[in-house]
């Protein structure tokens, strides 16, 4: 097959750009909406990079609906409040067949005799409601029948808020790949949608993305999120669109409305079909139903298969399909009479704790796990449940052989919620003692002050090694291309590495013994490993996987101490003199270097020839000890650039203004920080003056 570049070699830049955009939209729809990708991630990246390069060459051709424009700047001052076209109401809940039958009876009574009622059953996604507003491109207004050449662009995304007024989170929602930034004229006609319309639906976090996000939180020393719904809600309201993009949220559409909030279709089932035709992700688990028994069949099937979906549902929504009948049935004070949510009962069971064992996660966190007498909960046999940490076991007063209640609610992992005390389930007698050493490598474990979790700080601990190797080799660290998951898995399975330092002992003969590794790939990997020896000290520090040490902090430490040796012997007090290093970070550094196994690893890495020194930061006598606050938009520097320049020159950047602030650097649309500076008589300077203080850099 010819590459897209060769196929388009004779096109104008504008034609090439538009063709690339269409191709990317096509593959994004297949991947994020249909779950049916046609090309590999690598091939997709090639197309995206081609478009980015062309748009960089021709910035005048960049449009808001381009796939490259999903992530924009963050909101300047929070999220504006906007009124909904019509209220976004919650639903009344029922929790039993009897209550649902009573609701069905009331609907039929209000509808009147001889009125045939059709319901649409849909999964009740456990996420947050969202209203998306689309408007005719360039302000052109036309109905679908006349809109041969008019597409619709996403112009606003609103949270539910209080039901009447929501928050405008458009910048963040644009990063969700299953949300179309634009709907083509062709799709509008096919779906019989006008060029200006509103779509309502649910934002959810897939379980796979949730698990990955929690792993990352633990790696940063943060408390894991409780459940996907809460994490999705918090993500949508963050002021950093880049973070939203990384968390891979999904959007499922379920209502199609006019710009003023009226229904666009006479049947709910037709609206769902139209949204699908327009390119929106619509949950495939839906059904038009005419009898109550069929409704219960749908509910029972949904509850049986809820654990197999890859996302959380907490029930089934039953809606009257006819929008004309919906209008006649009307609303109560807070909910529609024509729809109801059948909520599943909590997935829980009673069983006995046979043992408690401690597992070591990839970040070194020690998690006690209850080994249970197998019990069926929500159609799944559960034999393990998390006990979180030592304090949690103490709070429960849990002993081995106790009977406990186990839940699989909104959380992904089953958890013990309480000890059951009655005559039928007598209490256990064996008290559990938390280990003092890592059960995997026997290193002494540590618990930082104020934290609940114990951790193993040995970076070569077998339980941590796989993730340690992948982190070490990643692009932002030592950049060893070819050392991906498949290669690391083989190296560990063959016991060819038991430490990060063992990477530098690999040879061609050993690599050729692995599956699907030829001479060329073996030599390329060895060359990449050799090249990594030239990485600067800050990358080596980052690669060690010290808790809380990210790319930025590693850079600051390298510039401050100038060598691995100086850092290894630095006291907590000396460490805390470095910008952005507080008590928790300094303690984590000391714990790492105080562990003998880690010191041995460092010496082994030194012997390979890695870079262990760096040029110390030259302190500016003018900025040393000064504190700056940035507000508004600067003419040339981004806030990140300005912050980096100030800190490199010895200054400090704070997020709030106080009497101790040395300067407030104000740009356009400066907010409350400028007012606070004027109130406290703190000097206010502009970008030009800041650059003067920085020596014109």
Residue pairs with C-beta under 8 A, 6 or more apart in sequence:
4 19
4 20
4 23
4 47
4 50
5 50
8 15
8 16
8 19
8 20
11 19
13 54
13 57
13 58
13 61
14 58
14 61
16 54
17 51
17 54
17 55
17 58
17 61
17 66
20 47
20 50
20 51
20 54
21 51
21 66
21 67
23 47
24 44
24 47
24 48
24 51
24 67
25 67
25 180
27 37
27 38
27 39
27 44
27 47
28 67
28 177
29 180
29 279
30 36
30 37
30 38
31 37
31 44
31 177
32 177
32 178
32 250
32 281
33 178
33 279
33 280
33 281
37 44
48 67
48 68
51 66
51 67
51 68
52 68
54 61
55 61
55 62
55 66
55 68
62 68
62 69
63 69
64 153
64 181
65 137
65 151
65 153
65 154
65 181
65 182
66 181
67 181
69 174
69 181
70 174
70 175
70 177
70 181
70 245
71 174
71 175
71 241
71 242
71 245
72 171
72 174
72 241
73 171
73 241
74 171
74 239
74 240
74 241
75 171
75 239
76 632
76 633
76 669
76 671
77 671
77 672
78 239
79 167
79 168
79 169
79 237
80 167
80 168
81 161
81 165
81 166
81 167
81 168
82 156
82 158
82 165
82 166
82 167
82 168
83 164
83 165
84 131
84 158
84 161
84 163
84 164
84 165
84 166
84 261
85 131
85 198
85 257
85 258
85 259
85 260
85 261
86 257
86 260
86 261
86 262
87 163
87 164
88 129
88 131
88 160
88 161
88 163
88 166
88 200
89 163
89 331
89 334
89 335
89 336
90 163
90 334
90 335
91 317
91 335
91 336
91 339
91 340
91 341
92 103
92 332
92 335
92 340
92 341
93 315
93 340
93 341
93 342
93 343
94 100
94 102
94 103
94 340
94 341
94 342
94 343
95 342
95 343
95 345
97 296
100 292
100 295
100 296
100 299
100 318
100 340
100 342
101 292
103 340
104 292
104 295
106 337
107 117
107 320
107 329
107 337
107 338
108 115
108 117
110 328
110 329
110 337
111 117
111 325
111 328
111 329
115 325
116 290
117 290
117 320
117 322
117 325
118 267
118 269
118 288
118 289
118 290
118 320
118 321
118 322
119 288
119 289
119 290
119 295
119 318
119 319
119 320
119 321
120 268
120 269
120 272
120 286
120 287
120 288
120 289
120 318
120 319
120 321
121 286
121 287
121 289
121 295
121 298
121 299
121 316
121 317
121 318
122 254
122 272
122 283
122 285
122 286
122 316
122 317
122 319
123 283
123 285
123 286
123 302
123 309
123 313
123 316
123 317
124 313
124 314
124 315
124 316
124 317
124 341
124 342
124 343
125 202
125 204
125 252
125 283
125 311
125 312
125 313
126 204
126 227
126 228
126 229
126 311
126 312
126 313
126 314
126 410
127 202
127 203
127 204
127 205
127 228
127 229
127 232
127 252
127 312
128 159
128 160
128 202
128 203
128 229
128 232
128 233
128 236
129 159
129 160
129 200
129 201
129 202
129 203
130 157
130 158
130 159
130 160
130 169
130 173
130 200
130 201
130 202
130 203
130 236
130 251
131 157
131 158
131 160
131 166
131 198
131 199
131 200
132 154
132 156
132 157
132 173
132 179
132 198
132 199
132 200
132 201
132 251
132 253
133 154
133 155
133 156
133 157
133 158
133 197
133 198
133 259
134 152
134 153
134 154
134 155
134 183
134 195
134 196
134 197
134 198
134 199
135 152
135 153
135 155
135 195
135 196
135 259
136 142
136 147
136 150
136 151
136 152
136 195
136 196
137 150
137 151
137 152
137 153
137 182
137 195
140 150
140 195
141 195
141 196
142 150
142 194
142 195
143 194
143 195
144 188
144 189
144 191
144 192
144 193
144 194
144 195
145 189
147 185
147 188
147 189
147 194
147 195
148 185
148 189
149 185
150 185
150 188
150 195
151 182
151 183
151 184
151 185
151 188
151 195
152 182
152 183
152 188
152 193
152 195
152 196
152 197
153 181
153 182
154 170
154 173
154 174
154 179
154 180
154 181
154 182
155 170
156 168
156 170
157 168
157 169
157 170
157 172
157 173
157 174
157 179
158 166
158 167
158 168
158 169
159 166
159 167
159 169
159 236
159 237
160 166
161 167
163 334
167 237
169 236
169 237
171 241
172 235
172 236
172 237
172 238
172 241
172 244
173 179
173 203
173 236
173 251
174 181
174 241
175 241
175 242
175 244
175 245
176 203
176 244
176 249
176 250
176 251
177 248
178 250
178 251
178 252
178 280
178 281
179 251
180 278
180 279
180 280
183 193
183 278
183 279
185 195
187 193
187 277
187 278
187 279
188 194
188 195
188 278
190 277
190 278
191 274
191 275
191 277
191 278
192 274
193 256
193 264
193 274
193 278
194 258
194 264
196 258
196 259
197 256
197 257
197 258
197 259
197 264
198 255
198 256
198 257
198 258
198 259
198 261
199 253
199 255
199 256
199 257
199 275
199 280
200 253
200 254
200 255
200 257
201 251
201 252
201 253
201 254
201 255
201 280
202 251
202 252
202 254
203 232
203 236
203 249
203 250
203 251
204 228
204 229
204 232
204 249
204 250
204 251
204 252
204 311
204 312
205 213
205 228
205 229
205 231
205 232
205 235
205 247
205 248
205 249
205 250
205 311
206 228
206 248
206 250
206 310
206 311
207 228
207 310
207 311
207 312
207 412
208 310
209 247
209 248
209 249
210 225
210 227
210 228
210 231
210 412
211 412
213 225
213 231
213 247
214 224
214 225
215 361
215 362
215 363
217 223
217 224
217 225
218 224
218 361
218 363
218 365
219 362
219 363
219 547
220 548
220 550
221 451
221 547
221 548
221 584
221 588
225 231
225 234
226 410
226 411
227 312
227 409
227 410
227 411
227 412
228 311
228 312
228 410
228 412
229 312
229 410
231 247
232 247
232 249
235 243
235 244
235 247
235 249
236 244
236 249
238 244
250 281
250 311
251 280
251 281
252 281
252 282
252 283
253 272
253 275
253 280
253 281
253 282
254 272
254 275
254 282
254 283
255 263
255 271
256 263
256 264
256 265
256 271
256 274
256 275
257 263
257 264
258 264
263 271
263 323
263 326
264 271
264 274
265 271
265 274
265 323
266 322
266 323
266 324
267 321
267 322
267 323
268 319
268 320
268 321
268 322
268 323
269 286
269 288
269 321
272 282
272 286
275 282
276 282
285 302
287 294
287 298
288 321
289 295
289 298
295 318
298 316
299 316
299 342
302 313
302 315
302 316
303 344
303 378
303 379
304 379
305 379
306 313
306 344
306 378
307 378
307 379
307 380
307 408
312 410
313 344
314 343
314 344
314 410
315 341
315 342
315 343
315 344
316 341
316 342
317 339
317 340
317 341
317 342
318 339
318 340
318 341
318 342
319 326
319 338
319 339
320 326
320 329
320 338
320 339
325 338
326 336
326 338
326 339
329 336
329 337
329 338
330 336
330 337
330 338
331 337
346 407
346 409
347 377
347 378
347 407
347 408
347 409
348 377
348 405
348 406
348 407
348 408
348 409
348 417
349 375
349 376
349 377
349 382
349 405
349 406
350 375
350 403
350 404
350 405
350 406
350 420
350 425
351 372
351 373
351 374
351 375
351 382
351 403
351 404
351 406
352 372
352 373
352 401
352 402
352 403
352 404
352 425
353 370
353 371
353 372
353 398
353 399
353 400
353 401
353 402
353 403
353 404
353 416
353 428
354 371
354 372
354 373
354 400
354 401
355 370
355 371
355 400
356 368
356 369
356 370
356 371
356 387
356 393
356 398
356 400
356 432
357 368
357 369
357 371
357 439
358 366
358 367
358 368
358 369
358 434
358 435
358 439
359 366
359 367
359 368
359 369
359 463
360 366
360 367
360 438
360 439
360 440
360 456
360 461
360 463
360 464
361 367
361 463
361 464
362 463
362 464
362 466
362 467
362 468
363 455
363 464
363 467
363 547
364 438
364 455
364 456
364 457
364 458
364 461
364 463
364 464
364 547
365 453
365 454
365 455
366 434
366 435
366 438
366 439
366 445
366 453
366 454
366 455
366 456
367 386
367 387
367 388
367 389
367 453
368 386
368 387
368 388
368 389
368 390
368 392
368 393
368 432
368 434
369 384
369 385
369 386
369 387
370 384
370 385
370 386
370 387
370 398
370 404
370 416
371 383
371 384
372 382
372 383
372 384
372 385
372 404
372 406
373 383
374 381
374 382
374 383
375 381
375 382
375 383
375 406
376 382
377 406
377 407
377 408
377 414
378 408
380 408
382 406
382 408
382 414
384 414
385 404
385 406
385 413
385 414
385 415
385 416
386 413
386 414
386 415
386 416
387 393
387 396
387 398
387 415
387 416
388 415
388 452
389 452
389 453
389 454
390 434
390 452
390 454
391 452
392 452
393 432
393 434
396 416
396 418
396 419
397 419
398 404
398 416
398 419
398 432
399 427
399 428
399 429
399 430
399 431
399 432
400 428
400 430
400 431
400 432
401 427
401 428
401 429
401 430
402 419
402 420
402 427
402 428
403 419
403 420
403 425
403 426
404 416
404 417
404 418
404 419
404 420
405 416
405 417
405 418
405 420
406 414
406 415
406 416
406 417
407 414
407 415
407 417
408 414
419 427
421 427
434 454
435 445
436 444
436 445
437 443
437 444
437 445
438 444
438 445
438 456
438 458
438 461
438 463
440 456
440 461
440 462
440 463
441 456
441 458
441 460
441 461
441 462
441 463
441 597
443 456
443 457
443 458
443 461
443 595
443 597
444 595
445 454
445 455
445 456
446 454
446 455
446 457
446 591
447 453
447 454
447 455
448 455
448 584
448 587
448 588
448 591
449 583
449 587
455 547
456 463
456 464
457 547
457 591
457 592
457 595
457 598
458 464
458 595
458 597
458 598
459 468
459 500
459 544
459 545
459 546
459 592
459 598
459 601
460 468
460 498
460 499
460 500
460 597
460 598
460 601
462 498
464 545
465 492
465 497
465 498
465 499
466 488
466 489
466 492
468 500
468 545
469 483
469 488
469 491
469 492
469 497
469 500
469 503
470 483
470 484
470 485
470 488
471 477
471 543
471 545
472 478
472 480
472 500
472 503
472 543
472 545
473 479
473 480
473 483
473 484
473 488
473 503
475 481
476 542
476 551
477 539
477 542
477 543
478 532
478 535
478 539
478 540
478 543
479 528
479 531
479 532
479 535
479 539
480 503
480 525
480 528
480 529
480 531
480 532
481 524
481 528
482 521
482 524
482 525
482 528
483 503
483 525
483 528
483 529
487 514
487 517
487 525
490 514
490 515
491 497
491 506
491 514
494 513
494 514
496 502
496 506
496 510
497 503
497 506
499 601
499 604
500 543
500 601
500 605
501 601
501 604
501 605
501 608
503 529
504 529
504 533
504 605
504 608
506 525
506 526
506 529
507 526
508 519
508 522
508 523
508 526
511 517
511 521
511 522
511 525
511 526
512 518
512 519
512 522
532 610
533 608
533 609
533 610
533 611
534 611
535 543
535 610
535 611
536 558
536 611
536 614
537 558
537 563
537 564
537 611
537 612
537 613
537 614
538 551
538 554
538 555
538 557
538 558
538 559
538 614
539 554
540 564
540 605
540 610
540 611
540 612
541 549
541 554
541 557
541 558
541 564
541 567
542 549
542 550
542 551
542 554
544 592
544 598
544 601
544 602
546 588
546 589
546 592
547 588
547 591
547 592
548 584
548 585
548 588
549 557
549 585
549 588
549 589
552 580
553 580
553 581
553 585
556 578
556 579
556 580
556 581
556 647
557 567
557 575
557 578
557 581
557 589
558 614
559 614
559 615
559 616
559 617
559 648
560 577
560 578
560 616
560 617
561 567
561 570
561 616
562 613
562 614
562 615
562 616
563 612
563 613
563 614
564 602
564 606
564 612
564 613
565 612
567 589
567 593
568 593
568 599
568 602
570 589
571 590
572 583
572 586
572 587
572 590
575 581
575 585
575 586
575 589
575 590
576 582
576 583
576 586
579 647
579 652
580 647
581 589
592 598
593 599
593 602
606 612
617 648
617 650
619 649
619 650
620 649
620 650
620 651
620 694
620 695
622 649
622 693
622 695
623 646
623 649
623 650
623 651
623 693
623 694
624 650
624 651
625 650
625 651
626 650
626 651
626 652
626 662
626 663
627 651
627 652
627 653
627 654
627 660
627 661
627 662
627 663
628 646
628 651
628 652
628 653
628 654
628 661
628 662
628 663
628 664
628 665
628 690
629 653
629 654
629 655
629 656
629 657
629 661
629 663
629 664
629 665
629 673
629 677
629 682
630 639
630 642
630 643
630 653
630 664
630 665
630 667
631 664
631 665
631 666
631 667
631 670
631 671
631 673
631 674
632 666
632 667
632 668
632 669
632 670
632 671
632 674
633 667
633 668
633 669
634 642
634 665
634 667
634 687
635 667
635 668
635 687
636 687
637 645
637 687
642 653
642 665
642 687
642 690
643 653
645 694
645 697
646 652
646 653
646 690
646 694
647 653
649 693
649 694
649 695
649 697
651 662
654 661
656 673
657 664
657 673
657 676
657 677
657 680
657 682
658 680
659 680
659 682
661 677
661 680
661 682
662 682
662 683
663 682
663 683
663 684
663 685
663 690
663 693
664 673
664 674
664 677
664 682
664 683
664 684
664 685
665 684
665 685
665 686
665 687
665 690
666 673
666 674
666 677
666 684
666 685
666 686
667 686
667 687
674 684
676 682
677 683
677 684
678 684
685 693
691 697
